[in-house]
Amino acid sequence: MKEKLLKLLNAKKEQRDALNKSMIKSENKEERAAIGETLKALGEEINEVEEMLAQVDEPAPGENGAPGDDGKRKLDVLSTLDLRSQKSGKTEKEKIEERAKAFADTGKMTIENTDARAVLISSGKLATPTGVSGINDEIGAKVSSIVDFVKITDASGMGAYKVAYQTADSAAATQTEGEAYNASEPTFAFVEIKPQTEAVLSYISKQARKQTPLNYQQKVNDSALVALRKRAAKIVTDKIVASTINTKLYSVTLNETALRKIAFNYGGDESIVGAATLFINKADLVTLGDVRGSDKKPVYEITPDSSNPNTGIIKDGGLSVPYCINSNLASGTLIYGQPRCFELALFSNYEINVSEDFAFDKGLLAIRGDVELGGDVVVNGGFVIASTAAKPTGD
């Protein structure tokens, strides 16, 4: 009896610890509420088992040591707790394996909005393991980490929505007695974030189907989510460059003054704002690395991040700026600013379908993912867009 109670108590505590970790990681209000309710019920069960353990060594009333009412209650409660833990029917592992088998049979699965959001902010570490897919990965990061820096919101079930941003501060004015107060009010404008349907394609070897359903599902899941990150990175980049509320610099020469010119033009007339990131094409980063001063030494000290080679630090004397390589940027165009001035909204779950027909002649499985995304710059002057080109006529 005692051994069974201890085993049950340990299992309940492990379940409680796992749920607490899930609650800490979750940023979805409804999900946290559901976990909280489960934790509350689990806490009551743990208290009940602990009370039983405290009394388990006491002799139960009844003839010849046979369990009386109290002993019977303990056995009934224990049975109830066992049934309660089995009420869901299956362990989490069994549920995962069941979903994987269903995916292997149908070739379809849905990645919930909250899970897709978690992947978009996963620091670019979603990589397809070489040898499993039958397609060897390239060296280095496959996706720009720009999607890790921007603000990502859950807009499930919503249509287009507007975000307000301030365009001018209020201004004080001299007050003349007997006359109306005439100080100016702050002015605002709005940017509309609209959902747009995005379809992304990726491929894996047909050999992946010969693995267990769970491994096969994970392979498809990883490949589809990397494709989603790539598409999201392009959407973010294109939207930032196209935004009309950013600061624009033209005829920027990538020389010994380039970094200071870009950084010092960020933050308006009253400040030089830190905590900003430079998004740059790799060719332009190489150009900056080749810049030499009058002493023939490199002007810029460029140090890649060993844990994520897509990012790093570029230093110019006392100026230290984080950078992020972004192949979606044309050579000669650089972005500088605080990434959370861009809002990326996920309007739907990520629907995934696998086809054996699309790339049949190549022996590959085609993975199509469909999702609704939208985003835009939501802060006036949120970024500096620097260009080596001359200022266009009429801009």
C-alpha positions in Angstrom: 0.0 0.0 0.0 2.7 2.5 1.0 4.9 1.6 -2.0 2.0 2.2 -4.3 1.2 5.5 -2.7 4.8 6.7 -3.0 4.9 5.7 -6.6 1.7 7.6 -7.3 2.8 10.7 -5.4 6.1 10.9 -7.3 4.3 10.5 -10.6 1.9 13.3 -9.7 4.7 15.6 -8.6 6.6 15.0 -11.9 3.4 15.8 -13.8 3.0 19.0 -11.7 6.7 20.1 -12.4 6.2 19.5 -16.1 3.0 21.6 -16.2 4.7 24.4 -14.2 7.5 24.6 -16.8 4.9 24.6 -19.6 3.1 27.5 -17.9 6.3 29.5 -17.6 7.1 29.1 -21.3 3.6 29.7 -22.6 2.7 33.2 -23.7 -0.9 32.3 -24.6 -3.4 33.5 -22.0 -6.0 30.8 -22.6 -3.4 28.1 -22.5 -2.0 29.4 -19.2 -5.5 29.4 -17.7 -6.1 25.8 -18.7 -2.8 24.7 -17.3 -3.6 26.6 -14.1 -6.9 24.7 -13.7 -5.1 21.4 -14.2 -2.5 22.3 -11.7 -5.2 23.2 -9.1 -6.8 19.8 -9.5 -3.4 18.1 -9.4 -2.5 19.9 -6.2 -5.6 18.6 -4.5 -4.7 15.1 -5.5 -1.2 15.4 -4.2 -2.5 16.7 -0.9 -4.8 13.8 -0.6 -2.1 11.2 -1.3 0.2 12.9 1.2 -2.5 12.7 3.9 -2.9 9.0 3.2 0.8 8.5 3.4 1.0 10.1 6.8 -1.6 7.7 8.1 -0.6 4.6 6.2 1.4 3.2 9.1 -1.5 3.5 11.6 -3.4 0.3 12.1 -6.7 0.4 10.2 -9.7 -0.3 12.4 -11.4 -3.6 11.7 -11.2 -7.2 12.8 -7.9 -9.0 12.5 -6.3 -6.0 10.9 -8.7 -6.1 8.0 -9.4 -2.7 6.7 -12.4 -1.0 8.2 -14.1 2.1 6.9 -11.0 4.2 7.0 -8.8 1.6 5.3 -11.5 1.1 2.7 -11.6 4.9 2.1 -7.9 4.9 1.4 -8.2 2.1 -1.1 -11.2 3.8 -2.7 -9.3 7.1 -3.0 -6.3 5.4 -4.4 -8.4 3.6 -7.0 -10.1 6.9 -7.9 -6.7 8.7 -8.3 -5.5 5.9 -10.5 -8.7 6.2 -12.6 -8.4 9.9 -12.7 -4.8 9.7 -14.1 -6.1 7.3 -16.7 -9.2 9.3 -17.6 -7.5 10.9 -20.6 -7.0 7.3 -21.8 -3.4 7.6 -23.0 -0.1 8.9 -21.8 1.3 12.0 -23.6 3.8 9.8 -25.4 1.0 7.5 -26.7 -0.9 10.6 -27.8 2.1 11.9 -29.7 2.7 8.6 -31.4 -1.0 8.3 -32.3 -0.9 11.7 -34.0 2.3 10.8 -35.8 0.7 7.6 -37.1 -2.4 9.6 -38.3 -0.1 12.0 -40.1 1.8 9.1 -41.7 -1.5 7.7 -43.0 -3.0 10.9 -44.2 0.0 13.2 -45.0 -1.8 16.1 -43.3 -1.2 17.9 -40.0 -1.8 21.2 -38.3 0.8 23.2 -36.3 -1.1 25.3 -33.8 -0.6 29.1 -34.0 1.1 29.1 -30.6 3.6 26.4 -31.7 4.4 28.3 -34.9 5.0 31.4 -32.9 7.4 29.5 -30.7 9.3 28.4 -33.7 9.5 31.8 -35.2 11.3 33.1 -32.1 13.5 30.0 -31.7 16.8 31.8 -32.5 17.2 30.0 -35.8 18.1 26.7 -34.3 15.5 24.7 -36.3 17.9 22.8 -38.5 17.2 19.7 -40.6 19.5 16.8 -39.4 21.8 15.6 -42.2 21.4 12.0 -43.2 17.8 11.6 -42.1 16.2 13.6 -44.9 18.5 12.3 -47.7 19.2 16.0 -48.6 22.4 17.4 -47.2 22.2 20.7 -45.4 24.3 23.7 -46.4 27.0 25.0 -44.1 25.9 27.8 -41.8 22.6 29.2 -40.8 19.8 28.7 -43.4 17.4 31.4 -42.2 18.0 35.0 -41.2 17.4 35.6 -37.5 15.5 38.8 -38.2 12.3 36.9 -37.3 13.7 36.2 -33.8 14.0 39.9 -33.0 10.7 41.4 -34.2 7.5 41.5 -32.1 5.3 38.5 -33.0 1.6 38.5 -32.0 -1.1 35.9 -32.0 -4.0 37.2 -34.2 -5.9 33.9 -34.5 -9.4 34.4 -35.8 -8.9 38.1 -36.4 -9.2 40.1 -39.6 -7.1 43.1 -40.5 -6.5 45.4 -37.5 -5.0 48.9 -37.0 -2.0 49.9 -34.7 -1.7 53.6 -33.7 1.6 55.4 -33.7 2.5 59.0 -32.7 3.6 61.3 -35.4 4.1 64.5 -33.4 4.3 65.5 -29.7 2.1 68.0 -28.0 3.6 71.5 -27.8 3.2 74.1 -25.1 2.1 77.7 -25.8 2.0 81.0 -23.9 -1.4 81.4 -22.3 -3.0 84.8 -22.5 -5.6 85.5 -19.9 -9.1 85.5 -21.4 -8.1 83.7 -24.5 -8.6 80.1 -25.4 -5.8 77.6 -24.6 -4.0 77.0 -27.9 -1.3 74.5 -27.2 -1.1 71.8 -29.9 -2.2 68.2 -29.1 -0.1 65.2 -30.1 -1.0 63.8 -33.4 -1.4 60.1 -34.3 -1.7 57.9 -37.4 -2.5 54.3 -38.0 -0.9 51.4 -39.8 -3.1 48.5 -40.9 -1.9 45.0 -40.5 -3.7 42.7 -43.0 -3.6 38.9 -43.2 -2.1 37.5 -46.4 -2.1 33.8 -47.3 1.4 32.4 -47.7 2.2 29.0 -49.2 5.7 27.6 -48.7 7.3 24.5 -50.2 10.0 22.3 -48.9 11.3 18.8 -49.7 12.5 15.7 -48.0 13.6 12.3 -49.3 11.0 9.6 -49.8 13.3 7.4 -47.7 12.0 9.4 -44.6 8.7 7.5 -44.9 10.5 4.3 -44.0 11.3 5.6 -40.6 8.9 5.3 -37.6 5.8 7.5 -37.9 7.1 9.7 -35.1 10.5 10.3 -36.8 8.8 10.8 -40.2 6.4 13.4 -38.7 9.3 15.2 -36.9 11.2 15.3 -40.2 8.3 16.9 -42.1 7.5 19.2 -39.2 11.1 20.6 -39.0 11.3 21.0 -42.8 8.0 22.9 -43.0 8.8 25.2 -40.1 12.2 26.1 -41.5 10.4 27.0 -44.8 8.0 29.2 -42.7 10.9 31.0 -41.0 12.4 31.8 -44.4 9.1 33.2 -45.8 8.5 35.2 -42.6 12.0 36.6 -42.8 11.4 37.9 -46.4 8.0 39.4 -45.4 9.5 41.3 -42.5 12.5 42.5 -44.6 10.3 43.7 -47.5 7.8 45.4 -45.3 10.5 47.3 -43.4 12.2 48.6 -46.5 8.8 49.6 -48.1 7.5 51.4 -45.0 7.0 55.1 -45.4 7.4 56.0 -41.7 11.1 55.1 -41.5 14.0 57.5 -41.8 15.8 57.2 -45.1 19.5 57.8 -45.9 20.8 57.9 -49.5 24.2 58.0 -51.1 25.8 56.2 -48.1 29.3 55.1 -48.8 30.4 51.9 -47.1 33.6 53.5 -45.7 35.2 54.3 -42.3 32.3 56.6 -41.4 29.4 54.5 -42.6 28.5 52.8 -39.3 28.5 56.1 -37.3 26.5 57.9 -39.9 23.8 55.2 -39.9 23.7 54.8 -36.1 23.7 58.5 -35.3 20.8 59.2 -37.7 18.6 56.9 -35.6 16.5 58.3 -32.8 15.4 61.8 -34.0 16.9 65.2 -33.2 17.1 64.8 -29.4 18.9 61.5 -28.9 21.1 58.7 -30.2 19.2 55.5 -29.4 21.0 52.3 -28.5 19.7 48.7 -28.3 19.4 48.7 -32.1 20.5 46.1 -34.7 22.1 46.4 -38.1 20.5 44.1 -40.7 22.9 43.7 -43.6 23.6 41.7 -46.7 26.7 39.5 -46.3 28.4 41.1 -49.3 28.0 44.5 -47.6 29.4 43.1 -44.4 32.4 41.8 -46.3 32.8 45.3 -47.8 32.8 46.9 -44.3 35.4 44.3 -43.1 37.7 45.3 -45.9 37.7 49.0 -45.0 41.1 50.2 -43.9 42.2 53.3 -42.0 45.2 55.5 -42.8 47.3 53.1 -40.8 46.2 50.2 -43.1 44.5 48.5 -40.2 40.8 47.3 -40.3 38.4 50.1 -39.2 35.7 47.7 -38.1 36.1 44.7 -35.8 33.6 42.1 -36.8 33.0 39.2 -34.4 30.4 36.5 -35.4 28.4 34.9 -32.7 29.7 31.3 -32.3 26.3 30.0 -31.2 24.5 31.7 -34.1 26.8 32.6 -37.0 24.0 34.6 -38.7 24.5 37.3 -36.0 27.4 39.0 -34.3 28.9 42.3 -33.2 30.6 45.0 -35.3 32.7 47.6 -33.5 34.0 51.0 -34.6 36.0 52.4 -31.7 33.6 53.0 -28.8 30.6 52.2 -31.0 29.4 48.6 -30.7 26.5 47.4 -32.9 24.8 44.0 -33.1 24.4 42.8 -36.7 22.3 40.2 -38.4 23.0 38.9 -41.9 20.0 39.0 -44.1 20.1 37.7 -47.7 16.7 39.2 -48.4 18.3 42.6 -48.5 19.7 43.8 -51.8 23.4 44.7 -51.7 23.7 48.4 -50.9 20.6 48.5 -48.7 21.0 48.3 -44.9 18.4 48.4 -42.1 19.2 49.8 -38.6 16.8 50.1 -35.7 15.0 48.4 -32.8 13.5 45.2 -34.2 10.4 45.3 -32.0 9.3 48.4 -33.9 8.0 45.8 -36.4 4.9 43.7 -35.6 4.4 40.3 -37.2 1.0 38.8 -36.8 0.0 35.1 -37.1 -3.6 35.0 -38.2 -4.0 31.2 -38.6 -2.6 27.8 -37.8 0.0 26.3 -40.1 -1.6 23.7 -42.3 0.8 21.1 -43.7 0.2 18.7 -46.6 2.6 16.1 -48.1 2.5 15.1 -51.7 4.3 12.2 -53.4 3.4 13.4 -56.9 4.8 16.9 -57.1 8.5 15.8 -57.2 7.9 12.2 -58.1 10.7 12.1 -60.8 13.2 13.3 -58.2 12.3 10.7 -55.5 11.2 13.5 -53.1 8.2 14.2 -51.0 6.9 17.8 -51.4 5.7 19.5 -48.3 3.3 22.4 -48.7 2.5 24.7 -45.7 -0.3 27.2 -45.8 -0.5 30.1 -43.2 -1.9 33.6 -42.9 0.7 36.2 -41.9 0.8 40.0 -41.9 3.0 42.7 -40.5 4.4 46.2 -40.7 6.4 48.9 -39.0 4.4 50.2 -36.1 6.6 53.0 -34.7 7.3 56.3 -36.5 11.0 56.4 -37.4 11.3 52.8 -36.2 14.2 52.1 -38.6 16.8 53.9 -40.6 16.9 52.6 -44.2 20.4 53.3 -45.6 21.2 53.0 -49.3 24.3 53.4 -51.3 22.1 54.6 -54.2 21.4 58.3 -54.9 18.1 59.8 -53.7 15.3 59.1 -56.2 13.7 62.1 -57.8 10.5 63.0 -56.0 11.3 61.1 -52.8 
